[in-house]
């Protein structure tokens, strides 16, 4: 199997485009990588409610997904 990356980035993407793949389209045949700039975490939040804690983590992932060298305000 040959894979490649066109070195483009457009912000957060929750989809994949497969141009060609000779194997079977199974999840185990693919890997995903997180790409973001190094961001120093300066504060942490936590409370007794796991849903609120998850909301905070989701916000952090949203920030990371839009910070690759320069901040972007939209995934398009």
Buried (B, 14 or more C-beta within 10 A) or exposed (E): EEEEEEEEEEBBEEEEEEEEEEEEEEEEEEEEEEEBEEEEEEEEEEEEEEEEEEEEEEEBEEEBBBBBEEEBEEEE
